[in-house]
């Protein structure tokens, strides 16, 4: 994952199946935009409620899509540096 530019724009997408309003409207989840991939990764691991993390994906400006395992690996690199 070290080939990814952590300064590129990204968005986090996650499902919120236990949110009654979302269930009523059929909205499957939420999206949050970030100016940097690094911030999207940190949000996913630290800011997103744990019950939503399993469904989280990050879409990167270069067209990449990251699943939770990839996000966890990048996060581990971020906190080590």
N, CA, C and O atoms as CSV, one atom per row, in Angstrom:
chain,resi,resn,atom,element,x,y,z
A,1,UNK,N,N,0.807,-1.189,0.000
A,1,UNK,CA,C,0.000,0.000,0.000
A,1,UNK,C,C,0.853,1.255,0.000
A,1,UNK,O,O,0.327,2.360,-0.137
A,2,UNK,N,N,2.151,1.104,0.150
A,2,UNK,CA,C,3.017,2.274,0.234
A,2,UNK,C,C,3.035,3.072,-1.064
A,2,UNK,O,O,3.504,4.211,-1.080
A,3,UNK,N,N,2.526,2.486,-2.166
A,3,UNK,CA,C,2.485,3.203,-3.430
A,3,UNK,C,C,1.376,4.248,-3.466
A,3,UNK,O,O,1.361,5.083,-4.370
A,4,UNK,N,N,0.456,4.229,-2.519
A,4,UNK,CA,C,-0.636,5.192,-2.495
A,4,UNK,C,C,-0.147,6.536,-1.972
A,4,UNK,O,O,0.594,6.605,-0.991
A,5,UNK,N,N,-0.571,7.592,-2.637
A,5,UNK,CA,C,-0.254,8.957,-2.221
A,5,UNK,C,C,-1.266,9.359,-1.148
A,5,UNK,O,O,-2.444,9.550,-1.451
A,6,UNK,N,N,-0.822,9.486,0.086
A,6,UNK,CA,C,-1.717,9.795,1.198
A,6,UNK,C,C,-2.242,11.221,1.175
A,6,UNK,O,O,-3.105,11.580,1.977
A,7,UNK,N,N,-1.720,12.046,0.247
A,7,UNK,CA,C,-2.177,13.432,0.174
A,7,UNK,C,C,-3.300,13.634,-0.847
A,7,UNK,O,O,-3.816,14.744,-0.979
A,8,UNK,N,N,-3.682,12.580,-1.569
A,8,UNK,CA,C,-4.751,12.738,-2.558
A,8,UNK,C,C,-6.130,12.689,-1.897
A,8,UNK,O,O,-6.288,12.147,-0.803
A,9,UNK,N,N,-7.109,13.257,-2.571
A,9,UNK,CA,C,-8.465,13.305,-2.044
A,9,UNK,C,C,-9.067,11.902,-1.956
A,9,UNK,O,O,-8.727,11.008,-2.731
A,10,UNK,N,N,-9.970,11.740,-0.988
A,10,UNK,CA,C,-10.610,10.442,-0.783
A,10,UNK,C,C,-11.972,10.649,-0.137
A,10,UNK,O,O,-12.262,11.709,0.419
A,11,UNK,N,N,-12.790,9.624,-0.222
A,11,UNK,CA,C,-14.065,9.642,0.483
A,11,UNK,C,C,-14.271,8.314,1.183
A,11,UNK,O,O,-13.891,7.256,0.682
A,12,UNK,N,N,-14.880,8.394,2.349
A,12,UNK,CA,C,-15.221,7.200,3.110
A,12,UNK,C,C,-16.717,6.951,2.903
A,12,UNK,O,O,-17.532,7.868,3.008
A,13,UNK,N,N,-17.061,5.702,2.609
A,13,UNK,CA,C,-18.450,5.294,2.437
A,13,UNK,C,C,-18.701,4.147,3.407
A,13,UNK,O,O,-17.910,3.206,3.479
A,14,UNK,N,N,-19.790,4.224,4.147
A,14,UNK,CA,C,-20.105,3.147,5.083
A,14,UNK,C,C,-21.614,2.975,5.183
A,14,UNK,O,O,-22.384,3.883,4.870
A,15,UNK,N,N,-22.013,1.804,5.620
A,15,UNK,CA,C,-23.436,1.498,5.810
A,15,UNK,C,C,-23.839,1.814,7.234
A,15,UNK,O,O,-23.043,1.707,8.166
A,16,UNK,N,N,-25.073,2.198,7.378
A,16,UNK,CA,C,-25.615,2.484,8.702
A,16,UNK,C,C,-26.921,1.719,8.864
A,16,UNK,O,O,-27.983,2.326,9.008
A,17,UNK,N,N,-26.850,0.383,8.842
A,17,UNK,CA,C,-28.075,-0.422,8.839
A,17,UNK,C,C,-28.901,-0.324,10.109
A,17,UNK,O,O,-30.093,-0.631,10.088
A,18,UNK,N,N,-28.296,0.097,11.221
A,18,UNK,CA,C,-29.066,0.156,12.463
A,18,UNK,C,C,-29.664,1.534,12.714
A,18,UNK,O,O,-30.253,1.767,13.769
A,19,UNK,N,N,-29.524,2.444,11.765
A,19,UNK,CA,C,-30.096,3.778,11.889
A,19,UNK,C,C,-31.531,3.726,11.352
A,19,UNK,O,O,-31.721,3.544,10.149
A,20,UNK,N,N,-32.546,3.882,12.215
A,20,UNK,CA,C,-33.945,3.735,11.777
A,20,UNK,C,C,-34.327,4.679,10.631
A,20,UNK,O,O,-35.074,4.283,9.736
A,21,UNK,N,N,-33.834,5.904,10.643
A,21,UNK,CA,C,-34.169,6.850,9.580
A,21,UNK,C,C,-33.659,6.346,8.238
A,21,UNK,O,O,-34.364,6.434,7.233
A,22,UNK,N,N,-32.451,5.823,8.216
A,22,UNK,CA,C,-31.881,5.310,6.972
A,22,UNK,C,C,-32.665,4.092,6.484
A,22,UNK,O,O,-32.875,3.924,5.282
A,23,UNK,N,N,-33.091,3.256,7.406
A,23,UNK,CA,C,-33.879,2.087,7.015
A,23,UNK,C,C,-35.202,2.521,6.393
A,23,UNK,O,O,-35.646,1.930,5.408
A,24,UNK,N,N,-35.829,3.539,6.956
A,24,UNK,CA,C,-37.119,4.006,6.455
A,24,UNK,C,C,-36.985,4.632,5.066
A,24,UNK,O,O,-37.868,4.461,4.226
A,25,UNK,N,N,-35.908,5.342,4.822
A,25,UNK,CA,C,-35.733,6.024,3.534
A,25,UNK,C,C,-35.049,5.143,2.505
A,25,UNK,O,O,-35.019,5.483,1.322
A,26,UNK,N,N,-34.498,4.009,2.939
A,26,UNK,CA,C,-33.790,3.128,2.018
A,26,UNK,C,C,-32.363,3.576,1.746
A,26,UNK,O,O,-31.686,3.003,0.893
A,27,UNK,N,N,-31.901,4.592,2.460
A,27,UNK,CA,C,-30.527,5.078,2.298
A,27,UNK,C,C,-29.585,4.050,2.919
A,27,UNK,O,O,-29.674,3.798,4.121
A,28,UNK,N,N,-28.686,3.448,2.138
A,28,UNK,CA,C,-27.838,2.379,2.652
A,28,UNK,C,C,-26.669,2.848,3.507
A,28,UNK,O,O,-26.037,2.025,4.169
A,29,UNK,N,N,-26.359,4.140,3.516
A,29,UNK,CA,C,-25.206,4.555,4.306
A,29,UNK,C,C,-24.883,6.017,4.172
A,29,UNK,O,O,-25.723,6.830,3.786
A,30,UNK,N,N,-23.657,6.336,4.498
A,30,UNK,CA,C,-23.205,7.710,4.566
A,30,UNK,C,C,-21.879,7.850,3.837
A,30,UNK,O,O,-21.119,6.889,3.717
A,31,UNK,N,N,-21.609,9.059,3.352
A,31,UNK,CA,C,-20.370,9.374,2.652
A,31,UNK,C,C,-19.767,10.615,3.292
A,31,UNK,O,O,-20.479,11.566,3.613
A,32,UNK,N,N,-18.448,10.603,3.476
A,32,UNK,CA,C,-17.741,11.773,4.007
A,32,UNK,C,C,-16.520,12.010,3.133
A,32,UNK,O,O,-15.740,11.091,2.884
A,33,UNK,N,N,-16.356,13.238,2.670
A,33,UNK,CA,C,-15.245,13.627,1.800
A,33,UNK,C,C,-14.052,14.107,2.624
A,33,UNK,O,O,-14.220,14.712,3.683
A,34,UNK,N,N,-12.848,13.832,2.127
A,34,UNK,CA,C,-11.621,14.273,2.781
A,34,UNK,C,C,-10.657,14.825,1.746
A,34,UNK,O,O,-10.598,14.332,0.620
A,35,UNK,N,N,-9.912,15.833,2.122
A,35,UNK,CA,C,-8.900,16.413,1.251
A,35,UNK,C,C,-7.663,15.544,1.121
A,35,UNK,O,O,-6.892,15.679,0.171
A,36,UNK,N,N,-7.478,14.642,2.095
A,36,UNK,CA,C,-6.307,13.749,2.081
A,36,UNK,C,C,-6.729,12.332,2.460
A,36,UNK,O,O,-7.551,12.128,3.353
A,37,UNK,N,N,-6.152,11.371,1.767
A,37,UNK,CA,C,-6.390,9.959,2.076
A,37,UNK,C,C,-6.000,9.656,3.519
A,37,UNK,O,O,-6.687,8.896,4.201
A,38,UNK,N,N,-4.917,10.238,3.980
A,38,UNK,CA,C,-4.469,10.015,5.355
A,38,UNK,C,C,-5.585,10.355,6.344
A,38,UNK,O,O,-5.827,9.601,7.286
A,39,UNK,N,N,-6.264,11.483,6.137
A,39,UNK,CA,C,-7.348,11.891,7.034
A,39,UNK,C,C,-8.541,10.937,6.944
A,39,UNK,O,O,-9.206,10.676,7.947
A,40,UNK,N,N,-8.808,10.420,5.752
A,40,UNK,CA,C,-9.897,9.458,5.576
A,40,UNK,C,C,-9.614,8.172,6.342
A,40,UNK,O,O,-10.511,7.599,6.961
A,41,UNK,N,N,-8.367,7.723,6.297
A,41,UNK,CA,C,-7.971,6.498,7.008
A,41,UNK,C,C,-8.100,6.703,8.517
A,41,UNK,O,O,-8.660,5.859,9.216
A,42,UNK,N,N,-7.584,7.817,9.011
A,42,UNK,CA,C,-7.647,8.095,10.453
A,42,UNK,C,C,-9.105,8.217,10.901
A,42,UNK,O,O,-9.468,7.700,11.958
A,43,UNK,N,N,-9.944,8.894,10.111
A,43,UNK,CA,C,-11.366,8.989,10.449
A,43,UNK,C,C,-12.003,7.600,10.544
A,43,UNK,O,O,-12.740,7.313,11.487
A,44,UNK,N,N,-11.716,6.753,9.574
A,44,UNK,CA,C,-12.305,5.414,9.558
A,44,UNK,C,C,-11.936,4.632,10.809
A,44,UNK,O,O,-12.782,3.957,11.395
A,45,UNK,N,N,-10.690,4.719,11.215
A,45,UNK,CA,C,-10.219,3.921,12.346
A,45,UNK,C,C,-10.458,4.572,13.709
A,45,UNK,O,O,-10.562,3.871,14.715
A,46,UNK,N,N,-10.546,5.898,13.755
A,46,UNK,CA,C,-10.696,6.578,15.042
A,46,UNK,C,C,-12.026,7.311,15.211
A,46,UNK,O,O,-12.529,7.431,16.329
A,47,UNK,N,N,-12.594,7.796,14.120
A,47,UNK,CA,C,-13.796,8.611,14.217
A,47,UNK,C,C,-15.081,7.894,13.888
A,47,UNK,O,O,-16.146,8.268,14.379
A,48,UNK,N,N,-14.996,6.875,13.069
A,48,UNK,CA,C,-16.191,6.137,12.668
A,48,UNK,C,C,-16.570,5.161,13.778
A,48,UNK,O,O,-15.713,4.417,14.257
A,49,UNK,N,N,-17.831,5.147,14.195
A,49,UNK,CA,C,-18.227,4.195,15.232
A,49,UNK,C,C,-17.874,2.758,14.809
A,49,UNK,O,O,-18.043,2.372,13.652
A,50,UNK,N,N,-17.392,2.002,15.759
A,50,UNK,CA,C,-16.905,0.646,15.474
A,50,UNK,C,C,-17.939,-0.211,14.756
A,50,UNK,O,O,-17.581,-1.025,13.904
A,51,UNK,N,N,-19.202,-0.041,15.085
A,51,UNK,CA,C,-20.241,-0.883,14.465
A,51,UNK,C,C,-20.381,-0.628,12.969
A,51,UNK,O,O,-20.976,-1.445,12.266
A,52,UNK,N,N,-19.848,0.489,12.462
A,52,UNK,CA,C,-19.918,0.797,11.035
A,52,UNK,C,C,-18.629,0.452,10.289
A,52,UNK,O,O,-18.625,0.403,9.059
A,53,UNK,N,N,-17.552,0.216,11.004
A,53,UNK,CA,C,-16.248,0.009,10.354
A,53,UNK,C,C,-16.205,-1.163,9.391
A,53,UNK,O,O,-15.575,-1.067,8.338
A,54,UNK,N,N,-16.855,-2.258,9.722
A,54,UNK,CA,C,-16.811,-3.447,8.857
A,54,UNK,C,C,-17.337,-3.157,7.459
A,54,UNK,O,O,-16.915,-3.790,6.491
A,55,UNK,N,N,-18.251,-2.207,7.348
A,55,UNK,CA,C,-18.830,-1.886,6.045
A,55,UNK,C,C,-18.082,-0.753,5.334
A,55,UNK,O,O,-18.396,-0.431,4.188
A,56,UNK,N,N,-17.106,-0.153,5.999
A,56,UNK,CA,C,-16.423,1.021,5.442
A,56,UNK,C,C,-15.535,0.674,4.253
A,56,UNK,O,O,-14.870,-0.362,4.222
A,57,UNK,N,N,-15.548,1.576,3.279
A,57,UNK,CA,C,-14.655,1.514,2.117
A,57,UNK,C,C,-14.171,2.934,1.875
A,57,UNK,O,O,-14.875,3.903,2.161
A,58,UNK,N,N,-12.972,3.040,1.350
A,58,UNK,CA,C,-12.458,4.352,0.967
A,58,UNK,C,C,-12.248,4.338,-0.537
A,58,UNK,O,O,-11.616,3.434,-1.084
A,59,UNK,N,N,-12.784,5.351,-1.192
A,59,UNK,CA,C,-12.569,5.555,-2.617
A,59,UNK,C,C,-11.570,6.691,-2.752
A,59,UNK,O,O,-11.770,7.774,-2.202
A,60,UNK,N,N,-10.496,6.440,-3.483
A,60,UNK,CA,C,-9.394,7.401,-3.603
A,60,UNK,C,C,-9.495,8.105,-4.954
A,60,UNK,O,O,-10.019,7.542,-5.915
A,61,UNK,N,N,-8.990,9.342,-5.023
A,61,UNK,CA,C,-9.060,10.147,-6.241
A,61,UNK,C,C,-8.440,9.443,-7.454
A,61,UNK,O,O,-8.859,9.690,-8.585
A,62,UNK,N,N,-7.457,8.578,-7.235
A,62,UNK,CA,C,-6.809,7.885,-8.361
A,62,UNK,C,C,-7.634,6.710,-8.883
A,62,UNK,O,O,-7.212,6.014,-9.807
A,63,UNK,N,N,-8.818,6.489,-8.288
A,63,UNK,CA,C,-9.686,5.403,-8.726
A,63,UNK,C,C,-9.599,4.156,-7.863
A,63,UNK,O,O,-10.391,3.229,-8.036
A,64,UNK,N,N,-8.649,4.118,-6.936
A,64,UNK,CA,C,-8.506,2.971,-6.035
A,64,UNK,C,C,-9.689,2.893,-5.082
A,64,UNK,O,O,-10.329,3.899,-4.776
A,65,UNK,N,N,-9.963,1.695,-4.625
A,65,UNK,CA,C,-10.978,1.467,-3.610
A,65,UNK,C,C,-10.357,0.566,-2.555
A,65,UNK,O,O,-9.820,-0.496,-2.870
A,66,UNK,N,N,-10.432,0.990,-1.314
A,66,UNK,CA,C,-9.790,0.263,-0.218
A,66,UNK,C,C,-10.832,-0.364,0.691
A,66,UNK,O,O,-11.790,0.296,1.093
A,67,UNK,N,N,-10.648,-1.643,1.017
A,67,UNK,CA,C,-11.526,-2.297,1.980
A,67,UNK,C,C,-10.931,-2.138,3.381
A,67,UNK,O,O,-9.864,-1.546,3.544
A,68,UNK,N,N,-11.619,-2.664,4.377
A,68,UNK,CA,C,-11.192,-2.446,5.757
A,68,UNK,C,C,-9.816,-3.028,6.048
A,68,UNK,O,O,-9.043,-2.408,6.778
A,69,UNK,N,N,-9.483,-4.185,5.508
A,69,UNK,CA,C,-8.156,-4.759,5.748
A,69,UNK,C,C,-7.054,-3.847,5.210
A,69,UNK,O,O,-6.023,-3.664,5.857
A,70,UNK,N,N,-7.273,-3.283,4.036
A,70,UNK,CA,C,-6.294,-2.366,3.461
A,70,UNK,C,C,-6.211,-1.086,4.290
A,70,UNK,O,O,-5.121,-0.561,4.522
A,71,UNK,N,N,-7.353,-0.591,4.731
A,71,UNK,CA,C,-7.398,0.606,5.568
A,71,UNK,C,C,-6.622,0.368,6.858
A,71,UNK,O,O,-5.862,1.233,7.293
A,72,UNK,N,N,-6.807,-0.797,7.470
A,72,UNK,CA,C,-6.096,-1.128,8.707
A,72,UNK,C,C,-4.580,-1.146,8.493
A,72,UNK,O,O,-3.830,-0.672,9.346
A,73,UNK,N,N,-4.127,-1.690,7.357
A,73,UNK,CA,C,-2.681,-1.730,7.080
A,73,UNK,C,C,-2.117,-0.326,6.905
A,73,UNK,O,O,-1.042,-0.016,7.419
A,74,UNK,N,N,-2.843,0.525,6.179
A,74,UNK,CA,C,-2.385,1.902,5.991
A,74,UNK,C,C,-2.373,2.631,7.329
A,74,UNK,O,O,-1.436,3.373,7.623
A,75,UNK,N,N,-3.407,2.425,8.139
A,75,UNK,CA,C,-3.489,3.059,9.454
A,75,UNK,C,C,-2.304,2.647,10.322
A,75,UNK,O,O,-1.713,3.486,11.003
A,76,UNK,N,N,-1.958,1.378,10.303
A,76,UNK,CA,C,-0.806,0.901,11.091
A,76,UNK,C,C,0.476,1.621,10.650
A,76,UNK,O,O,1.300,1.986,11.488
A,77,UNK,N,N,0.644,1.824,9.343
A,77,UNK,CA,C,1.807,2.565,8.831
A,77,UNK,C,C,1.778,4.015,9.302
A,77,UNK,O,O,2.814,4.578,9.653
A,78,UNK,N,N,0.588,4.619,9.310
A,78,UNK,CA,C,0.459,6.021,9.727
A,78,UNK,C,C,0.838,6.184,11.192
A,78,UNK,O,O,1.581,7.102,11.540
A,79,UNK,N,N,0.340,5.313,12.044
A,79,UNK,CA,C,0.619,5.497,13.476
A,79,UNK,C,C,2.052,5.116,13.842
A,79,UNK,O,O,2.557,5.541,14.881
A,80,UNK,N,N,2.714,4.316,12.993
A,80,UNK,CA,C,4.127,3.994,13.231
A,80,UNK,C,C,5.046,5.148,12.855
A,80,UNK,O,O,6.151,5.271,13.384
A,81,UNK,N,N,4.585,5.990,11.940
A,81,UNK,CA,C,5.474,7.070,11.469
A,81,UNK,C,C,5.359,8.332,12.280
A,81,UNK,O,O,6.046,9.313,11.996
